[in-house]
Amino acid sequence: MPVGYTSANRRTIQLMVEQAAPLFEDGSAPMFMEMVDAIATVVVGKLFYAIAPVGNEHEGEKRLYLRTAVAPFYADQGDASAPVSRGVLPQAILPAAGDLTAFLAGARNSAAIRAGDIATPVAVAIADGRRYRIDLDRLARLYQANDNTAVLELYTLPVWIDAVNEITESSVNLVIAGNTAAYSTVSVLTTATAHTLKRGDVVKVIADDPVPYAKHVDGSSVRVGEFATVGLDSTGTTITLMGRLRETYSTNIRVFRLADASVDIIGGKADYDNAVVEGSPFLRLMGLRNCTISGGGSDRQLSAAIQIIGCLDTKITGCDFRTGSNDPVNGNYPYGVDDMGSEGTLFSGCSGRDLRHLFTTDGYAMAANRTGKDVHRYGRTRGAVITGLVAHDCSNAALDTHDEVDGLTATGSIVNGTYFGAGSTAPAYEMRGRNVHYDSCTAIRPTLGFYMRTSRGGLVTNPKVVDAVGRVLRVDKGNVTTPDTATEISHPIEARFIGGESSQRDPAIDEAPFYVVGRSGATTRAEIGGGHVYTAHGAMDTQTSILRIYAEDGAAIEADLDIVIDLRDATRGAAMAALIYVGGAGTNSIKLRGRVRVIKGAFPIAALIGTGGPPSTKYDADIDLDVIVEGDTDFAGATSLAPVGTDLSGTWLNTWVRGHKTIAGVRSGFHAISYTPVPGDALKTPRTSDGRALVRLTPASDLKGLTDRLTISNANWRNDQDITVYNDSAYIVQIANFVTLGPKCKCILRYRAGSSSAILVSATVPTGAYARTSSYSMATSDDNSRNKLDHATGATVTMQANLPAGYTADFVQSGAGQWTFDAAVGASITGYPGLRSAGLNAKVRIVCVSNYDGASAVFEASGHLVA
């Protein structure tokens, strides 16, 4: 046994040390900052100085110890032997495997963690009034070694919690005594028991009512709650707040005072063991105030690296998060930071790579009447500020908000690349919930630029999307479900996408830059304004439109547009179906307003607006757009508004097409629809804002006679509106009793104020002529035809008895022989002074003035006639 190790010798050494201590300097024995190092270095029986370990009554104080051979392997030499310098080290120095629980229960407020893995889970309640700082060595790691277990969970319990009997509003003077009184309307709570509160204390009001338009799971709900500041000192059952509550509370209303406690965590990293299957946050903070998390991050993660629940004014800065396993099947959602029910979070200067979300808000679906630390899970995420986020190759929105959020602003962020992960649409930015604003945010080479799903107050300003491989913007509903059955439901959508500049490069199949979806039974309001979209890279052969609208049965879509589409360098083989394309099913309401400018070069577009869907689809459309198209002469169908098997009623379109030729003899600038009528159809007569419209008909067969001709409904006409009807087919089209249009012919109809029907203004014939070199019987397809009669000795033109009223044919004698005009059996014809052409270059017009039964045509001939 070493000298001095008997009980008697130890007492002698103790006495000698106490008597000699004043004569010696502190350096007379070696000094150690940590007891574990002293035990490993000092031999048994020797003296040493060390900082009293965590949990000791002298924690943090420099003390003199004797190295012993039995646990704990040291003996404190007492106050009389204490060193000359009796200072206390304010910061505890702990190994990674050290006792964090003991530190957090001790007197000191600061600890430094040495390099190594913190693998033993720690869950500690932080007392009211405590402030802690934990500095982690850059090689110290929070290390998840067990499934579904947070490594470090720090939380507070309510200082007190009580039932709320009543919530009222009152006009209260909140001004500090001595100043001029000023009254504000605030919420006032009446509690079941009395509590002492001071102005500035923070309480949280909670209830079991579900958050509207949130994602609920199997009967569990995201439940309402919000922080509030106490406005007046009180000692009774009345709590006067400093403002109005934002939520509506009715079921099991409670209020608790939030503990005033914080923990700052600086540095360190995080990782998990390869045997772990189901992840959990490395760091979870619950119900804390004014915490700072800085300079840390993760090397790999299965879940959120940091989760803050019901915290107030948390600051997360300069952290870096990497490589998350996106595995929803096993419950692994790798987020950098998951902000759940907190308020005032600042997320600044952080970066991430290969995650699901670098930052997200979330709601916790839970059963009613939660207690203990779980009361922090109540409420929406509010008032978060995101600045300087930088993300690389994330799988589902580097910056994201869920449906429960109310108020978040993000500025100056960049997302580089996205990819389709499990259960993802791979946007760079996604917003759900309400009152979310992204400003001056950039997406580089994303699969989808911005995904806006907000129920109210969604706003993107000054966006920049660079070379998107998919859509620039998608507007759609969020993941909203019913509280009781978790059934997915529709909800109102409100989204504004303003300004900025975007581009596409080699987009995937049918990825129109802008995509707006209306869901059944809900209203979608979208504003796309002031943006410049440059779709000038790569082949565009897969694109059917620039703006695509999809409406479910019963949807209502309202869109305000002010965009510039630049197609000058885009390439495409066939014409794009339509600049704006509306698809869907059932009966829907579509309202479009604003201005679209297209710079198209030689890029062909078949129609300005097209519609599609099953034959039963009906769009109650209200379209008032200024469409300005600038480009060269190759623009196919620039004036078409083309329903495809659908009814697009109540539409007007202001269209100005610059720099291209007129189309099929129709002047540019008309407001037009193009469709294929069937026998007995009503002629579509769209409203226009300035009284001009074009209806382009493409029938698949003759439309004539009492049963097959087109009828006219003037319900959508404006007073004194002219509608040009153009028959763009090889068939005959009869319009009511006004006119019969031959192939490639047109007429103008007008609806006059005060009249009960339309009138025929004018009709034209085709510019081409048929050469007749022998006797000929006129057919229905020859209506509005021009005929050159060329025969040396003369021949006969016979008018058939079945030709309809309004049938018109023009003839010119171009040969030496005179022609005779005759009527077939059942028909009759008159002319003055006779029914023969007068001679070379004689002009004759024959019109069918009536045909009451379709087999008794009556014709009149006029022009250069002789007996």
Residue pairs with C-beta under 8 A, 6 or more apart in sequence:
2 43
2 44
2 45
2 69
3 9
3 45
4 10
4 13
4 45
5 44
5 45
5 68
5 69
10 66
10 75
13 66
14 66
14 77
14 78
14 81
17 47
17 64
17 77
17 81
18 77
18 78
18 80
18 81
21 64
21 80
21 81
21 82
21 83
22 84
25 84
26 49
26 62
26 83
26 84
26 85
29 46
29 47
29 48
29 49
29 64
30 38
30 41
30 42
30 48
30 49
31 48
31 49
31 50
31 62
32 38
32 41
32 42
32 48
32 49
32 50
32 51
33 50
33 51
33 89
33 93
34 50
34 51
34 53
34 93
34 94
34 95
35 50
35 51
35 53
35 74
36 95
38 48
38 50
38 65
38 67
38 74
39 67
39 73
39 74
41 48
42 48
42 67
43 67
44 67
44 68
44 69
45 66
45 67
46 66
46 67
47 64
47 65
47 66
47 67
47 77
48 64
48 65
48 67
49 62
49 63
49 64
49 65
49 83
50 62
50 63
50 65
50 74
51 60
51 61
51 62
51 63
51 89
51 93
52 58
52 59
52 60
52 61
52 62
52 63
52 76
53 59
54 92
54 94
54 98
54 99
54 102
54 103
54 106
54 108
54 111
55 99
55 102
55 105
55 106
58 76
59 92
59 106
59 107
59 108
60 88
60 89
60 90
60 92
60 107
60 108
61 86
61 87
61 88
61 89
62 82
62 83
62 85
62 86
62 87
62 88
62 89
63 76
63 77
63 82
63 83
64 76
64 77
64 81
64 82
64 83
65 74
65 75
65 76
65 77
66 74
66 75
66 77
67 73
67 74
68 74
68 75
90 108
90 109
90 110
91 108
91 110
91 111
91 112
91 133
91 135
92 103
92 106
92 108
92 110
92 111
92 112
93 111
93 112
93 114
94 100
94 103
94 111
94 112
94 113
94 114
95 113
95 114
95 116
96 113
96 114
96 115
96 116
96 117
96 118
96 137
96 140
96 141
97 116
97 117
97 118
97 119
97 120
98 113
100 111
100 113
100 118
100 122
100 124
100 134
100 152
101 122
101 124
103 111
104 124
104 126
104 132
104 154
105 124
109 130
109 131
109 132
109 133
110 132
110 133
110 134
110 135
111 132
111 133
111 134
111 135
112 134
112 135
112 136
112 137
113 134
113 135
113 136
113 137
113 140
113 268
114 137
114 140
115 137
115 138
115 139
115 140
116 137
116 139
116 140
116 141
117 140
117 141
117 143
118 140
118 141
118 142
118 143
118 151
118 152
119 143
119 144
119 145
119 151
121 146
121 149
121 150
121 151
121 152
121 153
122 151
122 152
122 153
123 150
123 153
123 154
123 155
124 153
124 154
124 155
125 155
125 156
125 157
125 373
126 132
126 154
126 155
126 156
126 259
126 261
126 262
126 263
126 288
127 156
127 259
127 261
128 156
128 159
128 259
128 260
128 261
129 259
129 260
129 261
130 261
130 262
131 261
131 262
131 263
132 262
132 263
132 264
133 263
133 264
133 265
133 266
134 263
134 264
134 265
134 266
135 266
135 267
136 265
136 266
136 267
136 268
136 269
136 296
137 267
137 268
138 267
138 268
138 269
139 269
140 267
140 268
140 269
141 268
141 269
141 270
141 271
141 299
142 151
142 152
142 268
142 269
142 270
142 271
142 282
142 283
143 151
143 270
143 271
143 272
143 273
144 151
144 270
144 271
144 272
144 273
144 276
144 279
144 280
144 282
144 302
145 272
145 273
145 275
145 276
146 276
147 276
147 277
147 278
147 280
148 278
148 279
148 280
148 331
149 280
150 280
150 281
150 282
150 283
150 284
150 307
151 270
151 280
151 281
151 282
151 283
152 282
152 283
152 284
153 283
153 284
153 286
154 263
154 284
154 285
154 286
154 288
155 284
155 285
155 286
155 287
155 288
155 373
155 376
156 258
156 259
156 261
156 286
156 287
156 288
156 373
156 376
157 259
157 287
157 372
157 373
158 256
158 257
158 258
158 259
158 287
158 375
159 256
159 257
159 258
159 259
160 195
160 256
160 257
161 254
161 255
161 256
161 371
161 375
162 191
162 192
162 193
162 195
162 254
162 255
162 256
163 191
163 192
163 253
163 254
164 189
164 190
164 191
164 192
164 205
164 249
164 253
164 254
164 255
165 190
165 191
165 192
165 237
166 189
166 190
167 187
167 188
167 189
167 190
167 205
167 245
167 249
167 253
168 187
168 188
168 190
169 185
169 186
169 187
169 188
169 244
170 185
170 186
170 188
170 240
171 183
171 184
171 185
171 186
172 183
172 184
172 185
172 186
172 188
172 231
172 232
172 240
173 181
173 182
173 183
174 182
174 184
174 186
174 231
174 232
174 242
175 181
175 182
184 243
185 244
186 231
186 240
186 241
186 242
186 243
186 244
187 228
187 241
187 243
187 244
187 245
188 238
188 239
188 240
188 241
189 205
189 238
189 239
189 241
189 255
190 237
190 238
190 239
191 237
191 238
191 239
191 255
192 237
193 237
194 235
194 236
194 237
195 234
195 235
195 237
195 239
195 257
196 234
196 235
197 203
197 230
197 233
197 234
197 235
197 239
197 257
198 230
198 233
199 230
199 231
199 232
199 233
200 229
200 230
201 229
201 230
201 257
202 227
202 228
202 229
202 230
202 257
202 258
202 260
202 289
202 312
203 227
203 228
203 230
203 239
203 241
203 255
203 256
203 257
203 258
204 225
204 226
204 227
204 228
204 255
204 256
204 258
204 310
204 375
204 376
204 378
204 379
205 225
205 226
205 228
205 245
205 247
205 249
205 253
205 254
205 255
206 223
206 224
206 225
206 253
206 254
206 255
206 256
206 375
206 378
206 379
207 223
207 224
207 225
207 247
207 249
207 250
207 251
207 252
207 253
207 254
207 378
208 221
208 223
208 251
208 252
208 368
208 369
209 223
209 224
209 247
209 248
209 249
209 250
209 251
210 216
210 221
210 222
210 223
210 224
210 483
211 221
211 222
211 223
211 224
211 363
211 380
211 404
213 403
213 433
213 434
213 455
213 478
213 480
213 491
214 221
214 222
214 363
214 402
214 403
214 404
214 480
214 481
215 222
215 363
215 365
215 402
215 403
215 404
215 478
215 479
215 480
215 481
216 222
216 365
216 481
216 482
216 483
216 484
216 486
217 365
217 481
217 486
218 365
218 486
219 367
219 483
219 484
219 485
219 486
220 365
220 366
220 367
221 365
221 366
221 368
221 483
222 363
222 364
222 365
222 366
222 380
222 404
223 366
223 368
223 378
223 379
224 247
224 248
224 249
224 378
224 379
224 380
225 247
225 310
225 341
225 378
225 379
225 380
226 245
226 246
226 247
226 343
226 379
226 380
226 382
227 258
227 312
227 343
227 379
227 382
228 241
228 242
228 243
228 245
229 241
229 242
229 243
230 239
230 240
230 241
230 242
231 240
231 241
231 242
231 243
232 240
234 240
239 255
246 406
247 379
251 368
252 368
252 369
254 375
256 375
258 287
258 289
258 312
259 287
259 289
260 289
261 288
261 289
262 288
262 289
262 290
262 291
263 285
263 288
263 291
264 291
264 292
264 293
264 294
265 283
265 291
265 292
265 293
265 294
265 296
266 292
266 293
266 294
266 295
266 296
267 294
267 295
267 296
268 296
269 296
269 297
269 298
269 299
270 282
270 283
270 296
270 297
270 298
270 299
270 301
270 305
271 298
271 299
271 300
271 301
272 279
272 300
272 301
272 302
276 302
277 330
278 302
278 330
278 331
278 332
279 301
279 302
279 303
279 325
279 331
279 332
279 334
280 302
280 303
281 303
281 304
281 305
281 306
281 307
281 338
282 298
282 301
282 305
282 306
283 293
283 305
283 306
283 307
284 306
284 307
284 308
284 309
285 291
285 306
285 307
285 308
285 309
285 311
285 314
286 308
286 309
286 310
286 311
286 373
286 376
287 309
287 310
287 311
287 373
287 375
287 376
288 308
288 311
288 312
288 314
289 311
289 312
289 313
290 312
290 313
290 314
290 315
291 308
291 311
291 314
291 315
292 314
292 315
292 316
292 317
293 306
293 314
293 315
293 316
293 317
293 319
294 315
294 316
294 317
294 318
294 319
295 317
295 318
295 319
296 319
297 305
297 319
297 320
297 321
297 322
298 305
298 320
298 321
298 322
298 323
298 336
299 322
299 323
300 322
300 323
300 324
300 325
301 321
301 322
301 323
301 324
301 325
301 334
301 355
302 324
302 325
302 327
302 332
302 334
303 332
303 333
303 334
303 335
304 333
304 334
304 335
304 336
304 337
304 338
305 319
305 321
305 335
305 336
305 337
306 316
306 319
306 336
306 337
306 338
307 337
307 338
307 340
308 314
308 337
308 338
308 339
308 340
308 342
308 345
309 340
309 341
309 342
309 364
309 376
309 377
310 340
310 341
310 342
310 375
310 376
310 377
310 378
310 379
311 342
311 343
311 345
311 376
312 342
312 343
312 344
313 343
313 344
313 345
313 346
314 342
314 344
314 345
314 346
315 345
315 346
315 348
316 337
316 345
316 346
316 347
316 348
316 350
317 346
317 347
317 348
317 349
317 350
318 348
318 349
318 350
319 336
319 337
319 350
319 351
320 350
320 351
320 352
321 336
321 337
321 350
321 351
321 352
321 353
321 355
321 358
322 352
322 353
322 354
322 355
323 353
323 354
323 355
324 332
324 334
324 335
324 354
324 355
324 356
325 332
325 334
326 332
326 333
326 334
326 355
326 356
326 395
326 396
326 421
326 422
326 424
327 422
328 422
328 423
329 422
333 356
333 357
334 355
334 356
335 355
335 356
335 357
335 358
335 359
335 360
336 350
336 352
336 355
336 357
336 358
336 359
337 347
337 350
337 358
337 359
337 360
338 360
338 361
338 362
339 345
339 347
339 359
339 360
339 361
339 362
339 381
339 384
340 361
340 362
340 363
340 364
340 377
340 381
341 363
341 364
341 376
341 377
341 378
341 379
341 380
341 381
342 381
342 382
342 384
343 381
343 382
343 383
343 384
344 382
344 383
344 384
345 381
345 383
345 384
345 385
346 384
346 385
346 387
347 359
347 384
347 385
347 386
347 387
347 389
348 385
348 386
348 387
348 388
349 387
349 388
350 358
350 359
350 388
350 389
350 390
351 358
351 389
351 390
351 391
351 392
352 358
352 390
352 391
352 392
352 394
352 398
353 391
353 392
353 393
353 394
354 392
354 393
354 394
354 395
355 391
355 394
355 395
355 398
356 394
356 395
356 396
356 421
356 424
357 394
357 396
357 397
357 398
357 399
357 400
358 389
358 391
358 394
358 398
358 399
359 386
359 389
359 398
359 399
359 400
360 397
360 399
360 400
360 401
360 402
361 381
361 384
361 400
361 401
361 402
361 404
361 405
361 408
361 433
362 381
362 402
362 404
363 380
363 381
363 402
363 403
363 404
364 377
366 374
366 377
370 377
370 378
380 404
380 405
380 406
380 433
381 401
381 402
381 404
381 405
381 406
381 408
382 405
382 406
382 407
383 407
383 408
384 405
384 407
384 408
384 409
385 408
385 409
385 410
386 399
386 408
386 409
386 410
386 411
386 413
387 410
387 411
387 412
387 413
388 412
388 413
389 398
389 399
389 410
389 413
389 414
389 415
390 413
390 414
390 416
391 398
391 399
391 413
391 414
391 415
391 416
391 428
392 415
392 416
392 417
393 416
393 417
393 418
393 419
394 415
394 417
394 418
394 419
394 428
395 418
395 419
395 420
395 421
395 422
395 424
395 426
396 418
396 421
396 423
396 424
396 425
396 426
396 427
396 430
397 418
397 424
397 426
397 427
397 428
397 429
397 430
397 451
398 413
398 415
398 418
398 428
398 429
399 410
399 413
399 415
399 428
399 429
399 430
399 438
399 441
400 429
400 430
400 431
400 432
401 408
401 430
401 431
401 432
401 433
401 436
402 432
402 433
402 478
402 479
403 432
403 433
403 453
403 455
403 478
403 479
403 480
404 433
405 432
405 433
405 434
405 435
405 436
406 433
406 434
406 435
407 434
407 435
407 436
408 431
408 433
408 435
408 436
408 437
409 436
409 437
409 438
409 439
410 429
410 437
410 438
410 439
410 441
411 438
411 439
411 440
411 441
412 439
412 440
412 441
413 429
413 438
413 441
413 442
414 441
414 442
414 443
414 444
415 428
415 429
415 441
415 442
415 443
415 444
415 446
416 444
416 445
417 444
417 445
417 446
418 426
418 427
418 428
418 443
418 446
418 447
418 448
419 426
419 447
420 426
420 447
425 447
425 448
425 451
425 474
426 446
426 447
426 448
426 470
427 446
427 447
427 448
427 449
427 450
427 451
427 474
428 443
428 446
428 448
428 449
428 450
428 465
429 438
429 441
429 443
429 449
429 450
429 451
429 460
430 450
430 451
430 453
431 438
431 450
431 451
431 452
431 453
431 454
431 458
431 460
432 453
432 454
432 455
432 478
432 479
433 454
433 455
433 478
434 454
434 455
434 456
434 457
434 458
435 454
435 456
435 457
436 454
436 457
436 458
436 459
437 457
437 459
437 460
437 461
438 450
438 459
438 460
438 461
438 463
439 460
439 461
439 462
440 461
440 462
440 463
440 464
441 460
441 463
441 464
442 463
442 464
442 465
442 466
443 449
443 450
443 463
443 464
443 465
443 466
443 468
444 466
444 467
445 466
445 467
445 468
445 469
445 505
446 465
446 468
446 469
446 470
447 468
447 469
447 470
448 468
448 470
448 471
448 474
449 463
449 465
449 468
449 471
449 472
449 473
449 502
450 460
450 463
450 465
450 472
450 473
450 474
450 497
451 473
451 474
451 476
452 458
452 460
452 473
452 474
452 475
452 476
452 493
452 495
452 497
452 526
453 475
453 476
453 477
453 478
453 493
453 495
454 478
454 493
454 494
454 495
455 478
455 480
455 491
455 492
455 493
455 494
456 492
456 494
457 494
458 493
458 494
458 495
458 496
459 495
459 496
459 498
460 473
460 495
460 496
460 497
460 498
460 500
461 498
461 499
461 500
462 498
462 499
462 500
463 497
463 499
463 500
463 502
463 531
464 500
464 501
464 502
465 472
465 500
465 501
465 502
465 503
466 502
466 503
467 503
467 504
467 505
467 537
468 502
468 503
468 504
468 505
468 507
468 513
469 504
469 505
469 506
469 507
469 508
469 511
470 507
470 508
470 511
471 507
471 511
471 512
471 513
471 514
471 515
472 502
472 504
472 513
472 514
472 533
473 497
473 502
473 513
473 514
473 515
473 528
474 515
474 516
474 517
475 493
475 495
475 497
475 515
475 516
475 517
475 524
475 526
476 493
476 515
476 517
476 519
477 490
477 491
477 493
477 517
477 519
477 522
478 491
479 488
480 488
480 489
480 490
480 491
481 487
481 488
481 489
482 489
490 519
490 520
490 521
490 522
490 552
491 519
491 522
492 522
492 523
492 524
492 525
493 518
493 519
493 522
493 523
493 524
493 525
493 526
494 525
495 524
495 525
495 526
495 527
496 526
496 527
496 529
497 526
497 527
497 528
497 529
497 531
498 527
498 529
498 530
498 531
499 529
499 530
499 531
500 530
500 531
500 532
501 531
501 532
501 533
501 534
502 513
502 531
502 532
502 533
502 534
503 533
503 534
503 535
503 536
503 537
504 511
504 513
504 533
504 534
504 535
504 537
504 538
505 537
505 538
506 537
506 538
506 539
507 513
507 535
507 538
507 540
507 542
507 543
508 542
509 542
510 542
510 543
510 544
510 548
511 542
511 543
512 543
512 544
512 545
512 546
512 547
512 548
512 581
513 533
513 535
513 546
513 547
513 565
514 528
514 533
514 546
514 547
514 548
514 563
515 547
515 548
515 549
515 550
516 524
516 526
516 547
516 548
516 549
516 550
516 557
516 559
517 524
517 549
517 550
517 551
517 552
518 524
518 549
518 550
518 551
518 552
518 555
518 556
518 557
518 584
518 588
519 552
519 555
520 552
520 553
520 554
520 555
520 586
521 554
521 555
522 555
522 556
523 555
523 556
523 557
523 558
524 555
524 556
524 557
524 558
525 558
525 559
526 557
526 558
526 559
526 560
527 559
527 560
527 561
528 547
528 559
528 560
528 561
528 562
528 563
529 560
529 561
529 562
529 563
529 594
530 562
530 563
531 562
531 563
531 564
532 563
532 564
532 566
533 546
533 563
533 564
533 565
533 566
534 566
535 543
535 546
535 565
535 566
535 567
535 570
536 566
536 567
536 568
536 569
536 570
537 569
537 570
538 570
538 571
539 571
539 572
540 567
540 570
540 571
540 572
540 576
540 603
541 571
541 572
541 573
541 574
543 572
543 576
544 576
544 577
544 578
544 581
545 576
545 577
545 578
545 579
545 580
545 581
545 610
546 565
546 576
546 579
546 580
546 598
547 559
547 561
547 563
547 579
547 580
547 581
547 596
548 580
548 581
548 583
549 557
549 559
549 580
549 581
549 582
549 583
549 584
549 590
550 582
550 583
550 584
551 557
551 582
551 583
551 584
551 585
551 586
551 588
551 590
551 619
552 584
552 585
552 586
552 588
553 584
553 585
553 586
553 587
553 588
554 586
554 587
554 588
555 584
555 588
555 589
556 588
556 589
556 591
557 588
557 589
557 590
557 591
558 591
558 593
559 591
559 592
559 593
559 594
560 593
560 594
561 592
561 593
561 594
561 595
561 596
561 625
562 594
562 595
563 595
563 596
563 597
564 597
564 598
564 599
565 579
565 596
565 597
565 598
565 599
565 600
566 599
567 598
567 599
567 600
567 601
567 603
567 631
568 599
568 600
568 601
568 603
568 631
569 601
570 601
570 603
571 603
572 603
572 604
574 604
575 604
575 605
575 606
575 636
575 637
576 603
576 604
576 605
576 606
577 606
577 607
577 610
578 605
578 606
578 607
578 608
578 609
578 610
578 640
578 642
579 596
579 598
579 605
579 607
579 608
579 609
579 627
580 592
580 596
580 608
580 609
580 610
581 609
581 610
581 611
581 612
582 590
582 609
582 610
582 611
582 612
582 619
582 621
582 648
583 611
583 612
583 613
584 613
584 617
584 619
585 613
585 614
585 616
585 617
586 616
586 617
586 618
587 617
587 618
587 620
588 617
588 618
588 619
588 620
589 619
589 620
589 621
589 622
590 619
590 620
590 621
590 622
590 623
591 621
591 622
591 623
592 621
592 622
592 623
592 624
592 625
593 624
593 625
594 625
594 626
595 625
595 626
595 627
595 628
596 625
596 626
596 627
596 628
597 627
597 628
597 629
597 630
598 605
598 627
598 628
598 629
598 630
598 631
599 630
599 631
600 629
600 630
600 631
600 635
601 631
601 632
602 631
602 632
602 634
603 631
604 634
604 635
604 636
605 629
605 635
605 636
605 637
605 638
606 636
606 637
606 640
606 642
607 637
607 640
607 641
607 642
607 674
608 627
608 629
608 638
608 639
608 640
608 641
608 653
608 655
609 623
609 640
609 641
609 642
609 653
610 640
610 641
610 642
610 643
610 644
611 617
611 619
611 642
611 643
611 644
611 646
611 648
612 644
612 645
612 646
613 644
613 645
613 646
614 645
615 645
615 646
617 645
617 646
617 647
618 646
618 647
618 649
619 643
619 646
619 647
619 648
619 649
620 649
620 650
621 648
621 649
621 650
621 651
622 650
622 651
623 651
623 652
623 653
624 652
624 653
624 654
624 689
625 653
625 654
625 655
626 654
626 655
626 656
627 653
627 654
627 655
627 656
628 656
628 658
629 635
629 638
629 655
629 656
629 657
629 658
629 660
630 658
630 659
631 658
631 659
631 660
632 659
632 660
633 659
633 660
633 661
634 660
635 657
635 660
635 663
637 663
637 674
638 655
638 657
638 660
638 663
638 668
639 655
639 657
639 663
639 666
639 668
639 669
639 670
639 671
639 672
639 694
640 672
640 673
640 674
640 696
641 648
641 651
641 653
641 671
641 672
641 673
641 674
641 686
642 673
642 674
642 675
643 673
643 675
644 675
648 673
648 686
649 684
649 686
649 716
650 686
650 687
650 716
651 673
651 686
651 687
652 671
652 686
652 687
652 688
652 689
652 693
653 671
653 672
653 686
653 688
654 671
654 688
654 689
654 690
655 669
655 670
655 671
655 672
656 668
656 669
657 668
657 669
660 668
662 668
664 696
664 726
664 728
664 744
665 726
665 744
665 746
665 767
666 672
666 694
666 696
666 724
666 726
666 746
669 692
670 692
670 693
670 694
670 724
671 686
671 688
671 689
671 690
671 692
671 693
671 694
672 693
672 694
672 695
672 696
673 684
673 686
673 693
673 694
673 695
673 696
674 695
674 696
674 697
674 698
674 728
675 684
675 696
675 697
675 698
676 697
676 698
676 699
676 700
677 683
677 697
677 699
677 703
677 710
677 733
678 699
678 700
678 703
679 701
679 703
679 707
679 708
680 707
680 708
680 709
680 710
680 711
681 703
681 710
681 711
682 710
682 711
682 712
682 713
683 695
683 710
683 711
683 712
683 713
683 725
683 735
683 736
684 695
685 693
685 695
685 712
685 713
685 714
685 715
685 716
685 717
685 723
685 751
686 693
686 695
686 716
687 693
687 716
687 717
687 718
687 721
688 718
688 721
691 718
691 720
691 721
691 722
692 721
692 722
692 724
693 721
693 722
693 723
693 724
694 723
694 724
694 725
694 726
695 723
695 724
695 725
695 726
696 726
696 728
697 725
697 726
697 727
697 728
697 729
697 733
697 741
698 728
698 729
699 727
699 729
699 731
699 733
700 729
700 731
701 731
702 708
702 731
702 732
702 733
702 780
702 781
703 709
703 710
703 731
703 732
703 733
703 734
704 732
704 733
704 734
704 740
704 780
704 804
705 734
705 804
705 854
706 854
708 734
709 733
709 734
709 735
709 736
709 804
710 733
710 734
710 735
710 736
711 736
712 735
712 736
712 738
712 749
712 757
712 758
714 751
714 757
714 758
717 723
717 751
717 758
718 751
719 751
719 752
719 753
719 754
720 750
720 751
720 752
720 753
721 750
721 751
722 748
722 749
722 750
722 761
723 748
723 749
723 750
723 751
723 758
724 746
724 747
724 748
725 733
725 735
725 741
725 746
725 747
725 748
725 749
726 745
726 746
727 733
727 741
727 742
727 743
727 744
727 745
727 746
728 744
729 743
730 743
730 781
731 743
731 781
732 740
732 741
732 742
732 743
732 780
732 781
732 783
733 740
733 741
734 740
734 741
734 804
734 806
735 741
735 747
735 749
737 805
737 806
738 747
738 749
738 758
738 759
738 760
738 806
739 747
739 760
739 763
739 806
740 783
740 784
740 804
740 805
740 806
740 807
740 808
741 747
741 763
741 783
741 784
742 765
742 766
742 781
742 782
742 783
742 784
742 785
743 766
743 781
744 766
745 763
745 764
745 765
745 766
745 783
745 784
746 763
746 764
747 760
747 761
747 762
747 763
747 764
748 760
748 761
748 762
748 763
749 758
749 759
749 760
749 761
750 758
750 759
750 761
751 757
751 758
751 759
752 759
763 784
763 808
764 784
765 784
765 785
765 786
765 808
765 810
766 784
766 785
766 786
768 786
769 785
769 786
769 787
769 788
769 812
770 782
770 785
770 786
770 787
770 788
771 787
771 788
771 790
771 814
772 787
772 788
772 789
772 790
772 791
772 795
772 797
773 790
773 791
774 791
774 795
775 795
775 796
775 797
775 798
776 787
776 795
776 796
776 797
776 798
777 797
777 798
777 800
777 824
778 797
778 798
778 799
778 800
778 803
778 809
779 800
780 802
780 803
780 804
780 807
782 809
783 803
783 804
783 806
783 807
783 808
783 809
784 808
784 809
785 809
785 810
786 809
786 810
786 811
786 812
787 797
787 809
787 810
787 811
787 812
788 812
788 814
789 795
789 797
789 811
789 812
789 813
789 814
789 815
789 819
789 837
790 814
790 815
791 815
791 816
791 817
791 819
792 815
792 816
792 817
793 816
793 817
794 817
794 818
794 819
794 820
795 817
795 819
795 820
796 819
796 820
796 821
796 822
797 811
797 819
797 820
797 821
797 822
798 822
798 823
798 824
799 821
799 822
799 823
799 824
799 827
799 829
799 846
799 848
799 857
799 859
800 824
800 827
800 857
801 823
801 824
801 825
801 826
801 827
801 851
801 855
801 856
801 857
802 851
802 854
802 855
802 857
803 827
803 848
803 851
803 857
803 859
804 848
804 851
804 854
804 857
805 848
805 849
805 850
805 851
805 857
806 847
806 848
807 847
807 848
807 857
808 845
808 846
808 847
808 848
809 845
809 846
810 843
810 844
810 845
811 819
811 821
811 837
811 843
811 844
811 845
811 846
811 863
812 841
812 842
812 843
812 844
813 819
813 837
813 838
813 839
813 840
813 841
813 842
813 844
814 840
814 841
815 840
816 840
818 836
818 837
818 838
818 839
818 866
819 836
819 837
820 835
820 836
821 829
821 831
821 835
821 836
821 837
821 844
821 846
821 861
822 829
822 835
823 829
823 857
823 859
826 855
826 856
826 857
827 856
827 857
827 858
827 859
828 857
828 858
828 859
829 835
829 846
829 858
829 859
829 860
829 861
830 859
830 860
830 861
831 860
831 861
831 862
831 865
832 862
832 865
833 865
833 866
833 867
834 865
834 866
834 867
835 861
835 865
836 865
836 866
836 867
837 844
837 864
837 865
837 866
838 864
838 865
838 866
839 864
839 866
842 863
842 864
842 865
843 863
843 864
844 861
844 862
844 863
844 864
844 865
845 861
845 862
845 863
846 859
846 860
846 861
846 862
847 859
847 860
847 862
848 857
848 858
848 859
849 858
849 859
849 860
850 857
850 858
851 857
851 858
